[in-house]
Amino acid sequence: MAESIARGVVQSGVLPPSRISTSHSNPVRRKAFESFGVTVLPSNDAVVEDSDVVIFSVKPQVVKGVVLQLKPLLSRKKLLVSVAAGIKLKDLEEWAGQSRFVRVMPNTPSAVGEAATVLSLGGSATEEDADLIAKLFGSVGKIWRVDEKLLDAVTGLSASGPAYVYLAIEALADGGVAAGLPRELAMGLASQTVLGAASMASKTGKHPGQLKDEVTSPGGTTIAGIHELEKGGFRGTLMNAVVAAAKRSRELSQS
């Protein structure tokens, strides 16, 4: 996630890579950041000391240890940002010893400028802080501001959602191959079809059901395909996936 955010911010031109620093124990990951100009420092302490905005982009299971380790350096002068799924602001603020915190839930398409990101402010985070984070993360996609109580559901939908869509693209391509298409053509058509359909839903403002109906002629090919999807419980399965991921996000905050 950290690499996706950094790449997106650099590609958008909001910050030059020289203004971004990170620390990583894995040499492969360090090389990935260095490949697009980000400064890799020897320790997390050095990153915090070098930064006005500190983004904790680590797994939920380790965020407490990282924040506690850095607590002596986390002054009110630094805006703290967490992208860890399920970890509540009240816990982050307690561990850091200050409440100038923002929870942000982006997703991996930030790497190509098409993120869906949501933010929620901590106790002493200001509107100026919100504007700064909205500008930073808004540079890599669309951003919404919500009450923190909605973030588990956001995690289940938009943070985990790209994986569901990748499965759908793979399945569409496999279907194309099964119907006789070459693999490369099938993958290209599947990817572009999902991209185009998402753009239609986003840019036209029409309800997805209306857009679906516009493709679906009586007795035609599309309704035959939709019939098969309905028999397989396609919509219910996607709904269950979002609910299951949201439930897991809630569990992470309680572990």
Backbone hydrogen bonds, N-H to C=O, Kabsch-Sander energy under -0.5 kcal/mol:
donor,donor_aa,acceptor,acceptor_aa,energy
5,I,1,M,-2.5
6,A,2,A,-2.7
7,R,3,E,-3.0
8,G,4,S,-2.2
9,V,5,I,-2.6
10,V,6,A,-2.4
11,Q,7,R,-2.8
12,S,8,G,-1.9
13,G,9,V,-0.8
13,G,10,V,-0.8
14,V,9,V,-1.0
15,L,9,V,-0.9
19,R,16,P,-2.0
20,I,17,P,-1.7
22,T,39,T,-2.3
30,R,26,N,-2.2
31,K,27,P,-2.1
32,A,28,V,-1.6
33,F,29,R,-1.9
34,E,30,R,-2.5
35,S,31,K,-1.7
36,F,33,F,-1.3
37,G,34,E,-1.7
38,V,33,F,-1.8
39,T,17,P,-0.7
39,T,20,I,-2.2
41,L,22,T,-3.1
41,L,39,T,-0.7
47,V,43,S,-1.5
48,V,44,N,-2.4
49,E,45,D,-2.5
50,D,46,A,-1.3
51,S,47,V,-0.5
51,S,48,V,-1.3
54,V,79,L,-2.7
55,I,53,V,-0.6
56,F,54,V,-0.6
56,F,81,V,-3.7
57,S,55,I,-1.1
58,V,56,F,-0.7
62,V,59,K,-1.8
63,V,59,K,-1.0
66,V,62,V,-1.9
67,V,63,V,-2.7
68,L,64,K,-2.6
69,Q,65,G,-2.1
70,L,66,V,-1.7
71,K,67,V,-0.8
71,K,68,L,-0.6
73,L,70,L,-2.4
74,L,70,L,-0.6
74,L,71,K,-1.5
75,S,73,L,-1.6
78,K,75,S,-1.8
79,L,52,D,-2.4
80,L,78,K,-0.6
80,L,100,R,-2.3
81,V,54,V,-2.9
82,S,102,V,-2.4
83,V,56,F,-2.2
87,I,84,A,-1.0
88,K,86,G,-0.7
92,L,88,K,-2.3
93,E,89,L,-3.1
94,E,90,K,-1.7
95,W,91,D,-2.6
96,A,92,L,-2.3
97,G,93,E,-1.6
98,Q,93,E,-0.9
101,F,99,S,-2.1
102,V,80,L,-2.1
103,R,120,S,-2.7
104,V,82,S,-3.0
104,V,102,V,-0.5
105,M,118,V,-3.2
110,S,107,N,-1.8
111,A,108,T,-2.2
112,V,109,P,-1.5
113,G,110,S,-1.4
114,E,109,P,-2.6
115,A,140,V,-3.1
117,T,115,A,-0.5
117,T,142,K,-2.5
118,V,105,M,-1.3
119,L,144,W,-2.3
120,S,103,R,-2.4
122,G,101,F,-2.9
124,S,99,S,-1.9
125,A,99,S,-0.7
125,A,122,G,-0.7
130,A,126,T,-2.2
131,D,127,E,-2.5
132,L,128,E,-2.2
133,I,129,D,-2.5
134,A,130,A,-2.6
135,K,131,D,-2.2
136,L,132,L,-2.5
137,F,133,I,-3.0
138,G,134,A,-1.8
139,S,135,K,-0.9
140,V,137,F,-1.5
141,G,138,G,-1.2
142,K,115,A,-2.6
144,W,117,T,-2.4
146,V,119,L,-2.3
150,L,147,D,-2.1
151,L,148,E,-2.2
154,V,150,L,-2.1
155,T,151,L,-2.4
156,G,152,D,-2.0
157,L,153,A,-1.7
158,S,154,V,-1.6
159,A,154,V,-1.5
160,S,155,T,-1.9
161,G,157,L,-1.0
163,A,160,S,-1.3
164,Y,160,S,-0.8
164,Y,161,G,-0.6
165,V,161,G,-2.1
166,Y,162,P,-2.5
167,L,163,A,-1.9
168,A,164,Y,-2.0
169,I,165,V,-2.7
170,E,166,Y,-2.6
171,A,167,L,-2.6
172,L,168,A,-2.8
173,A,169,I,-2.5
174,D,170,E,-2.5
175,G,171,A,-2.4
176,G,172,L,-2.2
177,V,173,A,-2.4
178,A,174,D,-2.7
179,A,175,G,-1.7
180,G,177,V,-1.4
181,L,176,G,-2.8
186,A,182,P,-2.7
187,M,183,R,-2.5
188,G,184,E,-2.2
189,L,185,L,-2.7
190,A,186,A,-2.4
191,S,187,M,-2.5
192,Q,188,G,-2.3
193,T,189,L,-2.2
194,V,190,A,-2.1
195,L,191,S,-2.3
196,G,192,Q,-2.8
197,A,193,T,-2.4
198,A,194,V,-2.4
199,S,195,L,-2.1
200,M,196,G,-2.2
201,A,197,A,-2.2
202,S,198,A,-2.3
203,K,199,S,-3.1
204,T,200,M,-2.1
205,G,201,A,-0.7
210,Q,207,H,-0.7
211,L,207,H,-2.1
212,K,208,P,-2.6
213,D,209,G,-2.2
214,E,210,Q,-1.8
215,V,211,L,-0.8
215,V,212,K,-0.9
216,T,212,K,-1.0
217,S,215,V,-0.9
220,G,217,S,-2.0
224,A,220,G,-1.0
225,G,221,T,-1.9
226,I,222,T,-2.8
227,H,223,I,-2.2
228,E,224,A,-1.4
229,L,225,G,-1.9
230,E,226,I,-2.6
231,K,227,H,-2.1
232,G,228,E,-1.6
233,G,230,E,-1.2
234,F,229,L,-2.4
237,T,233,G,-2.6
238,L,234,F,-2.0
239,M,235,R,-2.4
240,N,236,G,-2.4
241,A,237,T,-2.0
242,V,238,L,-2.0
243,V,239,M,-2.2
244,A,240,N,-2.6
245,A,241,A,-2.3
246,A,242,V,-2.3
247,K,243,V,-2.2
248,R,244,A,-2.0
249,S,245,A,-2.0
250,R,246,A,-2.0
251,E,247,K,-2.0
252,L,248,R,-2.0
253,S,249,S,-1.2
254,Q,250,R,-0.6
254,Q,251,E,-1.0
255,S,251,E,-0.8
255,S,252,L,-0.5
